Every structure is written in structure tokens, then in C-alpha cells.
Amino acid sequence: MNAPNPDTLKQVKDFSRPIITFAIARADRADVAYLGGSDFKVYRADLAAPKFEPKELYAHESYVTGVALAGATLVSGGYDGRLTWFDIAAGKIVRTHDAHAKWVRKVVASPDGKLIASAADDMLCKVWDAKTGQLVHTLKGHKEKTPHDFASMLYAVTFSRDSALLATGDKVGHVVVWDANTGAQLGSCEAPVMYTWDKVQRLHSIGGVRSLAFSPDGKSLAVGGMGKVGNIDHLEGKARVEVFDWKAGKQTAEFPGDKFVGLVNRLAWAPDGSWLLGAGGAGEGFLCFFDVGTKKVLRQEKLPMHVHDFALSAAGDQITSAGHNRITVHRLGA
């Protein structure tokens, strides 16, 4: 089935929230979303209700930066280093792990619902059995220090559509591809433009790989972040996406950004691979559609908030975006 044309994009819902929503998960074709954010809590939100009133499910001890759905199980992670398994049907927490020694940046579920991956600033990606919560792999492929001997961060993790591959990306632009079943390292890519180091004014850095997405056939890997920055106290770099033949470690397409500034915090491909969608922001947000084959930007849409995460439906016809003080829903197609 062909994916809908980005030219048909239209916003259909806009919800106000008094917090930053860092993570969102949706079951396909359901009007329910699960949210995690800056108030340390995880919520269930009915997007079809007459009044938008997310219901608190449970809380972490710091920012909730990842939520993932694996069947009827919701798994969340946060800056407290913990992962929490929540049984949606029973409405209760079933387990909590002190999973990482530093901030958890991202939590994702494999498309087949069997695995959960968490990436954190201890520079480890951990792969868990979604059902039992048992640790399956600890993946070590990223350095703890930047080339200037400062602490690095592990921002991004994603699975391939067939759940066979896993990719992780860090602050200095180093990306590693793994075999999700064995934990073996299969390849790597470098996106150094996404990392800015200022050794004069502030003695610190900004940027990094903030999002990753495999193409539907698993052969290409999209990497999102931000271009070089002048004042590293601001997200003023151009929104940037690079695409790699990950087996060769070779860049095949580059979208350096010509309209929006800020981080590309989330990437996803159309189900048929006809376009790549990126979202993120700085003071304001954006949705950008790319044709990787022709290396052209198809559409760029301004959003009312800095977007931290979105959920794309399996058919590619609905985008639910979450960020600073807002949740929006866009549709594509007739």
C-alpha cells in the first residue's frame, strides 16, 4: 500500500498541557496515547474525549524521557535511571528496575513486541525481554568521554522494522548498528557535523545524534540532529538529517536544513519508504518530509511547539506529536 502524500498534511487536533512532554506511545488505530514528561509522571490520555484530561498512572523520581508499548505492557524510563513495567489491562506496576547508573534518554520497543531497549548516559544500551523484564544484552559501543575529555551522552536508540537490528547514537555523532538477537556489533557510521565543541567561550559542547530510523528494508539508516552551532548556549544550528548505507558506513543523502533551526528529535519512514519524516525544534517546532531517493525536501511544516517525540501510525496517515506545552495530531490523505 502506498503511503499518503505529505502534501495532504493537515492538523486536526491541538491540546494544551502545562508541562513538557518528552515521550509518547500509541497503539495503532487507538485514540489512546501514553505520555511521559517533565512533571515526573506517566499518563494515559484519551485523544477522542470531549475534554483532554490525561489520567496519571504512576510516577518516576525525575523526568520521564521514554515510554514504549509492547502489547499490553507499557515500559517507561527516566532521569532517575529506572525502568518501570506497567500492565495496562490490570492497571498496575508489575516491576521496576534500577536499570542505568545515569539518565535514561530513550526507551523503545521492538516492532514484534518481544524486546525493550533503553539508552542512557552511562553509555550503555540495554536490551530487555519485554514480557519477563529480564536483561538480554548490555551493548557497549560508545565512549564515556568526548575527544575533549568531557562526559558524553547516549541519546538515541531504534529497532529495524523486522526487529532484527538495533542502532544507537551518541553525543559526538558516533552510531553503532547491532544484531538485536545476539548483541553483536554489525557496523558503524559517523555524523560529526552534529557535534559542536566550544573550547573558547564555554568549554562545553552541544548537539549529538538525537534520533535514528531504519528504512523499511533495513538497508538505510537515517540520523537526526543539528548542524554546527555558533553560540552553544542556544539551539541555533540548522535542523539536520543524514542517511547512511550502514553496512558500508557511507553517507548516501544529506539534508542540512534550510528553514528550521534546532534538534531533529524523532525520525520515522513512511511504511513504503517513499518519504522520511523528521520532527524537533528549538523555540518553535517543525515536521519535515524528505524524499531520500531524490534527495529533495518534500514539505516543511511549522508546529506551535518544540517537538520531542511523535507517534506515526502503521499506515503513515496519522502523526501525534508531543513537546513543550502541546500535543498535536496531524492527518495525511483524504
Secondary structure, DSSP 8 states (H G I E B T S, - for coil): -----GGG-EEEEEEEEEEEEEEEEE-TT-SEEEEEETTSEEEEEETTSSS---EEEEE-SS-EEEEEEETTEEEEEETTSEEEEEETTTTEEEEEEE--SS-EEEEEE-TTSSEEEEEETTS-EEEEETTT--EEEEE--S-SB-TTS-B--EEEEEE-TTSSEEEEEETTSEEEEEETTT--EEEEEE-GGGEEEETTTTSEEEE---EEEE-TTSSEEEEEEE---SSTTS--SBEEEEEEETTTTEEEEEE--SS-BSEEEEEEE-TTSS-EEEEEESSSEEEEEEETTTTEEEEEEEESS-EEEEEE-TTS-EEEEEEEEEEEEEE---
